[in-house]
């Protein structure tokens, strides 16, 4: 995977906002985090 296709963000809201800007129909997204960070909020924000 190209490093230019890997993104990191400081907040969950920033992750959702920026991801929606670059995502296209048919893209796959991997959301990786510890469960304590409740990144389910990010996943739900993307769908």
N, C-alpha and C positions, 0 to 999 in steps of 0.2 A: 504494500500500500504506500502511495506517495505521502510524504510528510505534509505536503500542501493540502491534503484531504483530511487532515486530523486537526480538530479544533478543541481548544480548552477555554473555559469561561470561569469567572469568579463567582457568579451567582446563578441560581436556577433560572430566574427570569431572563437574564442575559443569554443563557444557553437557548432557551425557547425562542426568544426574539431573533437571534442571529441564525439559528438553525432554520427557522421558517423562511428567512431571506434567501438561503442558498439551496434549500431542498426543492427537488423537482419530483413530479409524479413518477413513481417507479423506483425512487432511491431507497436504499436501505440505511438505517441508522442504528448504530450500536451505542447505547447509553450505559456507561460503566461507572459504578460508584458503590460505596458501602451502603448498606440498608439504613444506617443511622442518618444519612444525609437526605433521606426521603426523595430520592430522584424519581420515584414514581410520579411526582408532580411534573417533572420534565417530560416523561413519557406521555402522560396524559395531556400535557400542553401541546404535544406534537401531533396528536390524533384528533 
